[in-house]
Amino acid sequence: MLDLQWLGPFGSKNRAFTDVLSSAELASGPTIPLKLSRKQLSTPPKTVTVVNDGSQEQRPSWLDEYPGSIINFTKNRGPAYARNAGFGFQEGTPFEKILPVLAYPTLESPSYLKRGYDPRLKYSNYVPNPKRFEWDSDVDWFYFTDCGCRHTKDLFRVFEQTWQTEGDSTVAISGPVHGEGDGIINRYMAKQGILYPPMEDYLYGKKIPQSVITANVLVNGLAFSYLGGFDIDFTEAAGEDLDLGLRLRRLGMIGWSSDALVTHRFDEDRSDFIKRFRRYGRGNRLLEIKHNLPSLRASKFKASDPEFKEPGI
């Protein structure tokens, strides 16, 4: 069995794993599906970690039903920073870890120390560019999701089956995210595959993800820690997951689990829809610059359904 940790959000200003939530949503909206969804899982995760990233809201009472912890910040620092804290990165790097960087001014700070220190990642002290890294934890895999999501009952069993099929080179496993409900925006998000990672041909007609989407992704702890987690230069909920996926691909394969379905309830609001895609555009622009990618700017595309050609979409 895989040992799993569920990383999930709460709070009206929480940017840990989702967009900004309103106070009304905190009381009756996206947190409720997270609660119910987890209780219905046939193979629940080992623990739950939430990050209260500057919210003034009270701790939701339903969290008391689960093993886990809450990390509280007095100031909102963005989704990437909060996710890293939820994963377990700590401030205050020990001297024996930072010494090689101080001793060799031309040595770039390694990825695993750029955004905090993870005591579970073991490697030789006082050595520049250590060659061997080991993971010292009883939790090996970490699941990222969003508020407002519902998860298929067998989510983690399906993830485990994918991991067994793809093999030990797998560093993450992605699954599909569909819009929930009959509204045109939710149908659009589902049919156009907006929250699907970009895919590429692999072998024997099989396609695999080039990256990940944080609404539904399982990530190996050692790989995530070695890479230093999410890049906190991505200050919005956009692009930080694609960036992580591109870096993960350098270490191993990202598996695709088509049956590990998550549905996400999007607001049926045109202004919110426009704001969302403008935010995605800003994230893509940062992604272009960081990885020297071809232009990711918006361009005309063919709608998958005639209904999406109507004004407003």
C-alpha positions in Angstrom: 0.0 0.0 0.0 1.1 3.5 -0.6 1.4 5.8 2.4 -0.6 8.9 1.6 -0.9 12.4 3.0 -3.8 14.6 1.9 -3.0 18.2 1.6 -6.1 20.3 1.6 -7.2 23.9 2.2 -9.6 26.0 4.3 -10.1 29.7 5.0 -11.5 32.7 3.3 -8.1 34.0 2.3 -6.4 30.6 1.9 -4.1 30.4 -1.0 -2.6 27.0 -0.1 -4.3 24.8 -2.7 -7.0 26.9 -4.3 -8.2 30.3 -5.2 -9.4 32.9 -2.7 -12.6 31.7 -0.9 -15.3 34.0 0.5 -16.6 33.7 4.1 -19.9 32.3 2.8 -18.0 29.6 0.9 -16.1 28.7 4.1 -19.4 28.0 5.9 -21.3 26.1 3.3 -19.4 25.7 0.1 -16.1 24.2 -1.1 -15.0 22.8 2.3 -18.1 20.6 2.5 -17.3 18.5 -0.6 -13.8 18.1 0.7 -15.2 16.7 4.0 -17.7 14.4 2.4 -15.4 13.4 -0.4 -12.7 12.2 1.9 -15.2 10.3 4.1 -16.5 8.4 1.1 -13.0 7.3 -0.1 -12.5 3.5 0.0 -8.8 4.0 0.8 -8.5 7.2 2.8 -5.1 9.0 3.2 -3.0 8.5 6.3 -3.4 12.1 7.5 -4.7 15.6 6.5 -2.7 18.8 6.5 -4.3 22.2 6.0 -2.8 25.6 5.8 -4.6 28.7 7.1 -2.8 31.3 5.1 -3.8 34.5 6.7 -7.5 33.8 7.1 -9.4 35.2 10.0 -12.0 32.4 9.9 -12.4 29.9 12.7 -11.1 26.3 12.2 -13.9 24.3 10.5 -15.3 21.8 13.0 -15.2 19.0 10.5 -11.4 18.9 10.6 -11.6 17.5 14.1 -12.9 14.3 12.6 -9.6 13.5 10.9 -6.0 12.9 11.9 -3.7 15.7 10.8 -2.5 19.2 11.5 -3.1 22.9 10.7 -0.4 25.4 9.9 -1.5 29.0 10.6 0.0 32.1 9.0 -0.9 35.7 9.9 -0.1 36.9 6.4 -1.1 35.5 3.0 2.1 34.5 1.2 0.6 32.9 -1.9 -0.4 29.4 -2.9 3.1 28.0 -3.7 4.5 29.1 -0.3 1.6 27.7 1.6 1.7 24.4 -0.2 5.4 24.1 0.6 4.7 24.7 4.2 1.9 22.2 4.2 4.3 19.6 2.7 6.8 20.2 5.5 9.5 22.6 4.4 11.0 24.5 7.4 12.8 27.8 7.7 16.2 28.0 9.3 18.6 25.7 7.4 21.1 23.9 9.6 24.7 25.1 9.3 26.0 21.8 8.0 23.6 22.0 5.1 24.3 25.6 4.1 28.1 25.5 4.6 29.0 24.2 1.1 27.1 27.1 -0.4 29.0 29.5 1.8 32.4 27.8 1.2 32.0 27.9 -2.6 30.6 31.3 -3.7 30.3 30.2 -7.3 28.2 27.2 -6.3 24.5 27.9 -6.9 22.2 27.2 -4.0 20.8 23.7 -4.6 17.1 23.3 -5.4 16.4 21.4 -2.1 17.5 24.4 -0.1 16.1 27.3 -2.1 12.7 27.3 -0.5 13.3 25.9 3.0 14.8 22.9 4.7 13.3 19.4 4.8 14.7 17.2 7.5 13.2 14.1 5.9 15.6 14.4 2.9 18.8 12.8 3.8 22.2 13.3 2.2 25.8 13.9 3.1 26.6 17.0 5.2 29.3 19.5 4.3 29.5 18.1 0.8 28.9 20.2 -2.3 26.7 18.4 -4.9 26.0 15.3 -2.9 25.2 12.3 -5.2 22.9 10.2 -3.1 19.6 11.3 -1.5 17.3 9.2 0.7 13.8 9.7 2.1 13.3 9.2 5.8 9.5 9.3 6.4 6.6 6.9 6.9 4.7 8.9 4.3 6.0 8.5 0.7 3.3 10.2 -1.4 1.5 13.5 -1.1 -1.9 14.4 -2.7 -2.7 17.9 -3.7 -6.3 19.0 -4.3 -8.6 22.1 -4.2 -11.6 23.1 -2.3 -14.8 22.7 -4.3 -13.7 19.2 -5.5 -15.3 15.9 -5.3 -13.2 12.8 -5.6 -14.0 9.4 -7.1 -14.5 6.8 -4.3 -11.6 4.6 -5.4 -9.2 7.5 -6.0 -6.2 6.3 -4.1 -6.7 2.6 -5.1 -6.7 3.8 -8.8 -3.6 5.9 -8.2 -1.9 2.9 -6.6 -2.8 0.6 -9.6 -1.3 3.2 -11.9 1.9 3.4 -9.8 2.2 -0.4 -9.9 1.7 -0.4 -13.7 4.1 2.4 -14.5 6.9 1.4 -12.2 9.4 2.9 -9.8 10.5 5.6 -12.2 7.1 7.4 -11.6 7.5 10.6 -9.6 3.9 11.8 -9.8 0.5 10.7 -11.1 -2.1 13.0 -12.5 -5.8 12.5 -13.0 -8.6 14.3 -14.9 -10.5 17.3 -13.5 -14.0 18.1 -14.8 -16.4 20.9 -14.1 -19.3 19.9 -11.9 -22.9 20.7 -12.8 -24.9 21.5 -15.9 -23.9 25.2 -16.2 -22.2 26.3 -19.4 -19.0 27.2 -17.7 -18.7 23.9 -15.9 -19.5 22.1 -19.1 -16.9 24.2 -20.9 -14.2 23.4 -18.4 -14.9 19.7 -18.7 -15.3 19.3 -22.5 -12.4 21.6 -23.4 -10.2 19.8 -20.9 -9.0 23.1 -19.3 -7.8 21.4 -16.2 -6.1 18.5 -18.0 -2.2 18.6 -18.0 -0.7 18.9 -21.5 -0.2 15.4 -22.9 2.4 13.8 -25.2 2.7 10.6 -27.1 4.7 7.9 -25.3 4.8 4.3 -26.5 2.3 2.0 -28.2 -0.2 4.9 -28.7 -0.2 5.7 -25.0 -0.2 9.3 -23.9 1.4 10.7 -20.7 1.3 14.1 -19.0 4.0 16.6 -19.6 3.1 18.3 -16.3 0.6 18.2 -13.4 -2.5 20.1 -12.2 -2.7 20.7 -8.5 -6.5 20.1 -8.3 -5.7 16.3 -8.7 -2.1 15.1 -8.4 -0.2 12.6 -6.3 3.5 13.5 -5.9 6.4 11.5 -4.6 7.8 13.0 -1.4 11.5 12.5 -2.2 11.2 14.0 -5.7 9.1 17.0 -4.4 11.6 17.7 -1.6 14.6 17.4 -3.8 13.2 20.0 -6.2 12.4 22.4 -3.4 8.6 22.1 -4.0 6.6 24.8 -5.7 8.4 28.0 -7.0 7.2 30.8 -4.8 7.8 33.3 -7.6 4.5 32.1 -8.9 2.4 34.2 -6.5 -1.0 33.3 -7.9 -2.8 30.0 -8.4 -1.6 29.7 -12.0 1.5 28.2 -13.6 3.1 27.0 -10.4 1.8 23.4 -11.0 2.9 23.4 -14.6 6.3 24.6 -13.5 6.6 21.8 -10.9 5.6 19.2 -13.5 8.3 20.3 -15.9 10.9 20.0 -13.2 9.5 16.6 -12.1 9.9 15.3 -15.6 13.7 15.7 -15.3 13.6 13.1 -12.5 11.2 10.5 -13.8 7.9 9.8 -15.4 4.5 11.5 -14.6 1.8 8.8 -14.8 -1.7 9.3 -16.1 -4.7 7.7 -14.2 -7.8 8.4 -16.3 -10.1 6.8 -13.7 -8.9 9.0 -10.9 -11.6 11.5 -11.6 -12.1 14.8 -9.7 -14.9 17.2 -10.3 -14.6 20.9 -9.4 -17.5 23.3 -9.0 -16.7 26.5 -10.9 -18.8 29.6 -10.4 -21.3 30.2 -13.2 -20.2 33.8 -13.4 -18.8 35.4 -16.6 -16.6 37.9 -14.7 -15.1 35.2 -12.6 -14.5 33.1 -15.7 -12.6 36.0 -17.4 -10.5 36.7 -14.2 -9.6 33.0 -14.0 -8.3 32.9 -17.6 -6.4 36.2 -17.2 -4.8 34.7 -14.1 -3.9 31.6 -16.1 -2.3 33.9 -18.8 -0.1 35.6 -16.2 1.0 32.2 -14.9 1.8 31.0 -18.4 3.8 34.1 -19.1 6.0 33.4 -16.0 6.3 29.9 -17.2 7.6 31.1 -20.6 10.2 33.3 -19.1 11.5 30.7 -16.6 11.8 27.8 -19.0 12.5 29.6 -22.2 9.4 28.2 -23.8 7.7 29.2 -27.1 4.8 31.6 -26.7 2.0 30.4 -24.5 -0.2 33.4 -25.2 -3.9 33.0 -26.0 -4.7 32.1 -29.6 -7.8 31.0 -31.5 -8.8 27.4 -31.1 -11.6 25.1 -32.3 -14.4 24.6 -29.7 -15.2 21.0 -29.0 -18.9 21.8 -29.1 -20.9 24.4 -31.1 -22.6 25.7 -27.9 -19.2 27.1 -26.8 -19.1 29.4 -29.7 -21.9 31.5 -28.4 -21.2 35.0 -26.9 -19.8 35.0 -23.4 -17.6 31.9 -23.8 
